[in-house]
Structure formats: C-alpha cells, structure tokens
C-alpha cells in the first residue's frame, strides 16, 4: 500500500477520548479554591483543546500570569490524582489506530496536555503501543511550536498529517506546512474546523484509515 502521509500526528483530548468530566471537575476544583463560582460542565466545553491559561483567563478575568499559574497548579493537583481517569475513549478509536498501525504508518501524539498526563491516559486505554512518541505541552508552549520542534528535530516531516478536533490543531499543522484533518466527534464545531480548511473532515473514526490509503 502506498502512503499519502509518512507520519500521523494525533491530538488527544476530543480526538481520541472525551475528557470533559475530568477537565471540568478539575477546573471547578481550582476555581472554588480561589473563590470563583463553579461552572456547569457543558459551559466548560470550550476549555477542551486550547492551553489552560486561556481558559482560566476567560473564566476569571484575571490579567495576572502568576495567578493563572496558581490556578493551573491547583487544577493539576486534582487532575493528576483522579481527573485524568475521568475520561471516555471514543468508540471506534482502538480499531482505527490498529488499522493504521497494521498498515505500517507510524503515529505520534501531539497534545497541549502535559506529556506525563498524556502517557497515563494512553496507558489507561491500552493505546500507548501505537505511538512512537508523546509530545506534550505546558503553560507557555503553543501546539504549532511543538510541531515546529518535531520537524526541526527530524522526527516528523512536512509530509505528515495532523489529526485533531479544534482549530488550534489545524492552524498548528498549517503553520508548519503539514496537512491537517479535523474530526467532528470532538469539541470543535463543523464551522470552526471547516474555517481552517483542513484536507480532511472525518465524521467517525472508521473514516480515517481509508482516507490515508493510497
């Protein structure tokens, strides 16, 4: 089989699994600790995907980098204990990854989440063996910078594909000359993803592998 892309980069949250319960509860844990009102989980859907610092700025109205850091540290206190496991794997993801793996197309994980948390989630769902590496983010690291580093280090090439559920994933790929695919089962709307002009838009995981086959 010929390959349209020599490497596939996957986002984690909203692409492989639904983390809203764990992320939302951990955000509320941090908000409550500092005296802010807690939010309904559905009102925190916008927080899944982008770096946490933007979410906490919007939720609290703070301009203080130091306070944002405090909020993130408190969030991670709960998330690292129980929040990471309050997570649901999307139906069809194990089969999609297995098909790509069987075809000999290498995969990596590129997430804004801290790498150690991402590793624990992959282990939780028994998916770690599918990925050559895990690229994790942190407070002041953008996803496009993560991909830029992977390209600069020769780990992936510009013939790779980034698969994610938010505009930030599409933008990160395009900034580095990579093709992008949007998935519609996550947290980004069709309009959000389509506006980024991805090469592919997938409505279910079973569509991923056939699109990659040459």
Buried (B, 14 or more C-beta within 10 A) or exposed (E): EEBBBEBBBBBBBBBBBBBBBBBBBBBBBBBEBEEBEBBEBEEBBBBBBBBBBBBBBEBBEBEEEEBBBBBBEBBBBBBBEEBBEBBEBBEBBBEBBBBBBEEEBBBBBBBBBBBEBBBBBBEBBEBBEBBEBBBBBBBEBBBBBBBBBBBEEEBBEEEBBBBBBBBBBBBBBBBBEBBBBBBBBBBBBEEBBBEBEBBBBBEEBBBBBEBBEE
